Amino acid sequence: MANAFFSDLLATISERGRTLLRRGDSADTKRDADGLLELCDALLSGRGEASGTAMAREVLDVYGELDAAGRRAFFEGLVRDFGPDRERLSKAIEQWRAEPSDEDASSLHFASEPRRQELIRRLNRAPGGTGDLVAMRADLLGMMNGHTDLAALDRDVSHLLSSWFNRGFLVLRRIDWSTPANILEKIIRYEAVHEISDWDDLRRRIDPVDRRCYAFFHPAMVDEPLIFVEVALTETIPGAIAPLLAVDRQHLPIEKARTAVFYSISNTQRGLGGISFGSFLIKQVVEELRRELPKLDTFVTLSPVPGFMAWVKQDKDLPLSDEDRETLKRLDDPRWFESPETTALLRGVLEPLAAHYFLKARTPKGRLIDSVARFHLGNGARLERINWLGDLSPKGVRESAGVMVNYLYRLDDIEKNHEAYANDGEVVASSAVKKLLKGEGRRLLDMRLS
């Protein structure tokens, strides 16, 4: 109710400001990148609340009308013309050098701030401005594509978004069948791990007594889930996704549930890329579930391994014998997993490779290759189990040869595990996973002796 009232109030202020602007010269603003940059400059020049809010809304509306070339030109203009006030910054530097003080340091800090940061703050005051800025950053990320010319702008935008979307502003809401339909439709659309085929499929995931779904929302984007997690309540740790999603599965009586399985975590806003919510989400959901169901004692994921097969196909230094490489050619048959003989042969090669992938393989910068692994291990989870043929969907077979993994969140060990990974790059893993790697070592020794 309060959010709706505030939104209506802002809209009223903005509309009155638009009326004032129409009586002035804003209607003559060019609807291209140059005209938009002029409008941004006018917005920064200082206006009353009503006209400033309306002008911010006008900037966002004009931006929405630009094509891709126009948006890139607009971004380039923000980098070129909306940096720090050089004269003011030079004076602040001279003052600091002449007589350093806390006051001068503060002046230097504010003088070094690019003008575009204040512009972004003012745009955020427009009705719907926060969501539009998130969408604008999604455009920006799409245009960067490894190029550095827009990096300064992205740093400024992401810096402000990180402040506005910090954990203190986020609201956790349970998603169930009574959730408004417009939000449920977005859950279907945004699901990024295991596709939701239709409304019936969605209902099977959020409505039964042994299923849960939670999402983070922001007060400025009340109908937009930022990230959500789907949870299955089970008796034991599962090793495959199909039984959890089966149409005809038997629902587990809630009193028998001992394990909470986080089987899908989806970020929904590309424009918030690099701003992490997942660790907060998992930890808060664990607390919610423990309050509701005190008998739950195991919290675990059933996670995909999206980069595994790309690594197998591209890495030339894999710990493989010639015989192993010949065996891997069986993956060329799209139905390889239907042959018991083939699956047995491939398991002997791919399971040790998966252990190597998680425990030993690194990018040139020394990071774990798998993004899902980085996320969970960075949150303090333990690599608990590698599951052979855990996901036989076309996507699972294509990306990971069906391999899935469990990451275990043991609450007493989370901080210790996080420190081991963050400080030393150590992958905390169960003995079962480490034994797979030892098996790889024995095979390599046999290769050398033969």
C-alpha distance (Angstrom), angle and dihedral (degrees) to the residues before:
residue distance angle dihedral
M1 . . .
A2 3.83 . .
N3 3.81 91.4 .
A4 3.80 91.5 50.0
F5 3.80 91.8 49.5
F6 3.80 92.1 49.1
S7 3.80 91.9 47.7
D8 3.81 91.0 50.2
L9 3.79 90.2 48.9
L10 3.80 92.0 51.9
A11 3.79 90.9 47.2
T12 3.80 90.4 52.1
I13 3.80 92.2 49.5
S14 3.79 90.6 47.2
E15 3.80 93.9 49.2
R16 3.79 92.1 50.0
G17 3.77 88.2 49.7
R18 3.79 90.4 50.9
T19 3.79 89.0 54.6
L20 3.78 89.5 54.3
L21 3.78 91.4 47.7
R22 3.79 92.6 50.3
R23 3.80 88.5 56.2
G24 3.77 88.2 53.0
D25 3.77 130.1 49.6
S26 3.81 103.4 -74.6
A27 3.79 92.5 98.2
D28 3.79 87.0 68.4
T29 3.82 92.4 57.1
K30 3.79 112.0 129.5
R31 3.79 110.2 -112.0
D32 3.79 94.4 -137.0
A33 3.80 136.2 85.8
D34 3.82 94.1 -85.2
G35 3.79 92.2 49.9
L36 3.79 90.3 46.8
L37 3.80 91.6 52.8
E38 3.81 89.3 51.0
L39 3.79 89.3 51.9
C40 3.82 90.2 50.5
D41 3.80 89.7 51.5
A42 3.81 89.8 51.7
L43 3.81 90.4 49.0
L44 3.81 90.2 55.1
S45 3.81 92.2 48.1
G46 3.80 89.6 76.8
R47 3.79 128.6 -100.2
G48 3.78 137.2 178.2
E49 3.80 118.9 -79.3
A50 3.80 95.9 -100.2
S51 3.79 97.1 45.1
G52 3.82 92.2 39.7
T53 3.79 92.2 52.9
A54 3.79 90.9 46.3
M55 3.80 92.0 48.2
A56 3.80 90.3 50.7
R57 3.79 88.6 53.0
E58 3.80 89.5 48.3
V59 3.82 91.1 53.0
L60 3.79 91.4 52.4
D61 3.80 92.2 46.1
V62 3.80 93.1 50.5
Y63 3.81 90.2 47.0
G64 3.82 88.3 54.3
E65 3.81 89.9 57.1
L66 3.82 95.0 54.3
D67 3.78 121.9 100.7
A68 3.82 121.6 -130.5
A69 3.82 93.2 -86.5
G70 3.80 91.1 49.7
R71 3.79 92.3 49.5
R72 3.77 92.0 50.5
A73 3.81 90.5 49.7
F74 3.81 88.5 50.4
F75 3.81 91.8 51.4
E76 3.80 91.3 47.4
G77 3.81 89.0 51.5
L78 3.80 91.4 52.6
V79 3.81 89.7 52.5
R80 3.80 93.6 45.6
D81 3.81 103.1 39.7
F82 3.82 107.6 21.8
G83 3.79 102.5 59.0
P84 3.81 125.5 113.6
D85 3.80 120.7 -44.7
R86 3.80 96.2 -100.9
E87 3.81 96.2 -158.8
R88 3.79 92.9 49.6
L89 3.80 90.7 45.7
S90 3.82 92.8 50.4
K91 3.81 91.1 52.1
A92 3.80 91.2 49.0
I93 3.82 91.0 50.4
E94 3.82 91.3 50.2
Q95 3.80 91.3 48.6
W96 3.80 91.1 50.0
R97 3.78 92.8 49.4
A98 3.79 92.0 47.2
E99 3.78 96.9 49.9
P100 3.82 117.2 -3.1
S101 3.79 114.5 -149.8
D102 3.79 138.8 149.5
E103 3.79 89.4 -102.4
D104 3.80 92.1 52.1
A105 3.79 90.5 47.1
S106 3.80 89.4 54.2
S107 3.81 90.5 49.1
L108 3.79 90.2 50.0
H109 3.79 90.6 50.4
F110 3.80 94.2 52.9
A111 3.81 93.4 41.3
S112 3.81 90.7 55.1
E113 3.80 93.1 54.9
P114 3.82 111.9 108.7
R115 3.81 115.3 -118.3
R116 3.79 88.8 -124.7
Q117 3.81 90.3 69.6
E118 3.79 90.9 61.7
L119 3.80 88.4 44.1
I120 3.81 90.6 55.5
R121 3.83 90.3 48.8
R122 3.79 90.8 53.3
L123 3.80 92.3 46.9
N124 3.78 88.2 53.6
R125 3.83 89.4 62.3
A126 3.80 92.3 66.1
P127 3.82 117.2 99.1
G128 3.80 105.3 -89.6
G129 3.79 89.4 7.0
T130 3.79 96.7 132.4
G131 3.77 94.0 56.9
D132 3.80 91.5 44.7
L133 3.80 91.1 52.5
V134 3.80 90.5 50.8
A135 3.81 88.9 51.9
M136 3.82 90.0 46.3
R137 3.79 91.0 54.9
A138 3.81 89.2 51.0
D139 3.82 87.1 57.8
L140 3.79 89.8 47.5
L141 3.80 93.4 51.5
G142 3.79 90.1 49.5
M143 3.80 91.2 54.2
M144 3.80 96.4 46.1
N145 3.81 94.9 62.7
G146 3.79 94.1 163.7
H147 3.81 94.7 -38.6
T148 3.80 118.1 123.9
D149 3.81 102.1 -155.1
L150 3.80 92.1 93.2
A151 3.80 96.6 37.4
A152 3.82 94.4 102.4
L153 3.80 90.9 55.7
D154 3.79 91.7 47.6
R155 3.81 91.2 51.5
D156 3.80 90.2 54.7
V157 3.80 94.8 46.5
S158 3.81 94.6 45.1
H159 3.82 90.9 45.9
L160 3.80 91.2 57.9
L161 3.80 95.1 40.4
S162 3.82 89.3 51.8
S163 3.81 88.6 56.7
W164 3.79 94.7 46.1
F165 3.80 94.2 45.2
N166 3.79 99.5 43.7
R167 3.80 118.6 137.1
G168 3.81 93.4 -96.5
F169 3.80 91.5 67.8
L170 3.80 98.1 44.8
V171 3.78 122.2 100.9
L172 3.81 122.2 -154.4
R173 3.80 114.5 -141.5
R174 3.77 130.1 178.1
I175 3.79 113.7 -125.8
D176 3.82 114.0 -142.7
W177 3.77 138.5 147.3
S178 3.82 91.2 -76.9
T179 3.83 91.9 58.8
P180 3.85 111.9 113.0
A181 3.79 112.7 -84.7
N182 3.80 94.7 -121.5
I183 3.81 89.7 61.3
L184 3.81 93.4 44.1
E185 3.79 89.2 52.4
K186 3.80 88.9 55.3
I187 3.81 91.2 50.7
I188 3.80 87.7 56.9
R189 3.80 92.3 46.7
Y190 3.80 97.6 43.9
E191 3.82 98.7 44.8
A192 3.80 101.8 122.3
V193 3.81 105.1 174.1
H194 3.82 108.9 45.0
E195 3.80 112.2 15.6
I196 3.81 116.9 -121.7
S197 3.78 104.7 -137.1
D198 3.81 101.1 -163.2
W199 3.80 145.1 -28.3
D200 3.79 92.6 -72.3
D201 3.79 90.0 54.8
L202 3.81 90.1 49.9
R203 3.79 91.6 50.4
R204 3.81 91.2 52.7
R205 3.81 88.4 55.8
I206 3.80 100.6 47.6
D207 3.81 109.2 21.8
P208 3.85 108.8 56.0
V209 3.78 119.5 91.5
D210 3.82 91.5 -112.8
R211 3.81 96.0 51.9
R212 3.80 132.4 78.8
C213 3.79 137.1 179.0
Y214 3.80 126.5 -170.8
A215 3.79 132.5 -177.6
F216 3.78 139.5 -173.6
F217 3.81 117.7 -126.5
H218 3.80 132.3 -174.2
P219 3.84 121.6 -138.4
A220 3.81 90.6 -125.0
M221 3.84 92.2 52.8
V222 3.80 102.2 37.2
D223 3.80 95.7 163.5
E224 3.80 96.7 44.3
P225 3.82 118.8 84.3
L226 3.81 107.5 -146.1
I227 3.79 96.3 -162.7
F228 3.79 132.3 -10.8
V229 3.77 137.9 -169.0
E230 3.80 129.1 -152.7
V231 3.80 116.5 -146.9
A232 3.80 132.1 -163.6
L233 3.80 119.0 -161.3
T234 3.80 109.8 -144.6
E235 3.79 141.5 160.8
T236 3.81 96.3 -119.2
I237 3.81 140.0 11.5
P238 3.83 108.6 -74.4
G239 3.80 124.0 -137.5
A240 3.81 100.5 -163.6
I241 3.79 136.0 45.1
A242 3.82 99.9 -145.6
P243 3.85 96.2 74.3
L244 3.80 90.2 51.3
L245 3.81 92.5 53.5
A246 3.81 99.2 35.8
V247 3.79 115.5 134.5
D248 3.80 93.8 -138.1
R249 3.82 100.0 38.6
Q250 3.79 120.5 139.2
H251 3.80 113.9 -111.5
L252 3.79 114.2 -121.9
P253 3.81 116.1 -124.3
I254 3.78 104.5 -114.1
E255 3.80 93.5 -126.2
K256 3.82 89.2 63.6
A257 3.80 95.2 54.3
R258 3.80 114.4 113.4
T259 3.81 101.2 153.1
A260 3.80 131.7 59.0
V261 3.80 111.0 -155.7
F262 3.82 118.6 -160.8
Y263 3.79 98.4 -156.5
S264 3.80 102.0 163.5
I265 3.81 132.3 28.1
S266 3.80 116.7 177.5
N267 3.79 129.6 -174.3
T268 3.78 108.9 -151.9
Q269 3.80 107.2 -170.8
R270 3.79 116.7 66.3
G271 3.79 88.8 -170.3
L272 3.81 89.3 66.3
G273 3.80 92.8 55.5
G274 3.79 111.6 144.5
I275 3.81 92.5 24.7
S276 3.78 103.6 106.5
F277 3.79 122.0 -142.7
G278 3.79 99.7 150.7
S279 3.79 99.4 87.3
F280 3.80 91.6 50.1
L281 3.79 90.8 46.3
I282 3.79 95.6 52.6
K283 3.80 94.0 45.5
Q284 3.79 93.6 48.3
V285 3.80 92.8 45.8
V286 3.81 89.1 51.4
E287 3.80 88.8 54.6
E288 3.81 91.9 47.4
L289 3.80 91.8 50.5
R290 3.80 93.7 46.2
R291 3.81 90.7 53.2
E292 3.79 92.0 48.0
L293 3.82 97.6 39.2
P294 3.82 111.7 24.8
K295 3.82 92.4 179.5
L296 3.81 92.3 68.0
D297 3.79 106.9 108.5
T298 3.82 104.7 162.2
F299 3.80 126.8 62.3
V300 3.76 114.6 -174.8
T301 3.79 142.6 151.3
L302 3.77 130.4 -129.3
S303 3.77 98.1 -150.6
P304 3.80 137.0 -177.5
V305 3.81 122.6 -126.9
P306 3.81 99.4 -140.1
G307 3.80 98.2 174.6
F308 3.80 100.4 43.9
M309 3.81 102.1 96.1
A310 3.81 92.8 40.9
W311 3.81 87.4 56.0
V312 3.82 92.5 46.6
K313 3.81 91.2 52.0
Q314 3.81 97.5 43.9
D315 3.80 105.9 35.0
K316 3.81 110.2 91.8
D317 3.81 94.7 -172.9
L318 3.79 98.9 62.7
P319 3.81 116.5 145.6
L320 3.81 93.2 -110.8
S321 3.78 136.2 133.6
D322 3.79 121.5 -138.2
E323 3.80 87.4 -103.8
D324 3.81 90.4 53.7
R325 3.79 91.2 51.2
E326 3.77 89.7 51.4
T327 3.80 89.9 51.0
L328 3.81 91.0 52.5
K329 3.81 89.2 60.9
R330 3.80 86.8 73.5
L331 3.82 86.8 74.3
D332 3.81 87.3 74.2
D333 3.80 87.8 77.5
P334 3.85 103.9 84.3
R335 3.83 90.1 -148.5
W336 3.81 96.4 46.8
F337 3.82 92.6 125.9
E338 3.82 91.0 65.1
S339 3.81 91.7 68.8
P340 3.85 114.5 80.0
E341 3.80 91.0 -157.7
T342 3.79 93.0 51.8
T343 3.80 94.6 45.0
A344 3.82 90.7 50.7
L345 3.81 91.9 51.2
L346 3.79 93.8 45.2
R347 3.79 92.9 46.5
G348 3.80 90.2 58.7
V349 3.80 89.2 56.3
L350 3.81 104.6 33.4
E351 3.81 101.2 45.0
P352 3.84 93.6 59.0
L353 3.80 88.5 42.4
A354 3.80 89.6 53.9
A355 3.81 90.4 51.3
H356 3.81 89.2 50.6
Y357 3.81 89.8 47.5
F358 3.80 92.2 56.8
L359 3.79 101.6 34.2
K360 3.79 104.6 34.2
A361 3.82 114.5 12.5
R362 3.80 117.6 94.2
T363 3.80 139.9 172.8
P364 3.82 118.6 -108.9
K365 3.83 86.5 -93.9
G366 3.80 91.6 55.7
R367 3.80 97.3 -106.7
L368 3.79 127.3 132.7
I369 3.78 108.9 -93.6
D370 3.79 96.8 -135.8
S371 3.82 115.4 77.9
V372 3.82 93.2 -157.4
A373 3.81 90.1 53.2
R374 3.80 91.4 49.9
F375 3.78 90.2 51.8
H376 3.81 98.6 49.9
L377 3.80 97.8 36.3
G378 3.78 89.0 48.0
N379 3.79 88.0 54.3
G380 3.81 91.0 55.7
A381 3.80 101.0 -98.8
R382 3.81 124.4 142.7
L383 3.79 123.2 -126.8
E384 3.79 96.1 -117.6
R385 3.79 109.0 171.7
I386 3.80 143.1 -2.3
N387 3.80 109.7 -139.5
W388 3.79 117.9 -150.7
L389 3.84 113.6 -143.7
G390 3.80 90.7 1.9
D391 3.80 94.2 145.9
L392 3.79 119.5 29.4
S393 3.78 95.6 170.0
P394 3.83 113.6 122.7
K395 3.80 89.5 -104.5
G396 3.81 92.7 47.9
V397 3.80 93.2 49.2
R398 3.79 92.4 45.6
E399 3.82 97.3 47.4
S400 3.80 103.5 33.5
A401 3.82 109.9 6.9
G402 3.80 85.4 -109.2
V403 3.82 94.5 -58.1
M404 3.81 117.5 146.4
V405 3.80 130.4 173.4
N406 3.79 139.0 -150.0
Y407 3.79 120.1 -134.7
L408 3.79 111.9 -162.7
Y409 3.79 120.5 -145.2
R410 3.80 103.7 -156.7
L411 3.78 101.8 -179.1
D412 3.80 96.2 -147.3
D413 3.83 91.4 53.5
I414 3.81 102.5 41.4
E415 3.80 96.6 96.3
K416 3.81 93.6 44.3
N417 3.80 92.6 47.9
H418 3.79 91.9 47.1
E419 3.80 91.9 52.2
A420 3.81 91.8 48.5
Y421 3.80 91.4 53.1
A422 3.81 98.0 38.5
N423 3.81 96.5 45.5
D424 3.79 103.8 31.3
G425 3.80 105.1 17.4
E426 3.81 89.0 -119.8
V427 3.79 117.3 161.6
V428 3.79 106.0 -143.8
A429 3.80 105.1 -145.2
S430 3.78 138.6 168.6
S431 3.79 122.0 -104.8
A432 3.82 89.1 -109.5
V433 3.81 91.3 62.0
K434 3.81 92.8 43.4
K435 3.80 90.6 52.1
L436 3.80 89.3 58.3
L437 3.78 88.3 56.9
K438 3.80 90.7 48.7
G439 3.78 88.4 53.7
E440 3.79 87.5 55.3
G441 3.79 89.1 52.9
R442 3.80 92.5 52.7
R443 3.80 90.5 50.7
L444 3.81 91.3 51.8
L445 3.81 89.9 50.9
D446 3.79 90.2 52.5
M447 3.81 88.8 51.0
R448 3.81 91.6 54.1
L449 3.82 93.1 47.7
S450 3.78 95.1 48.3
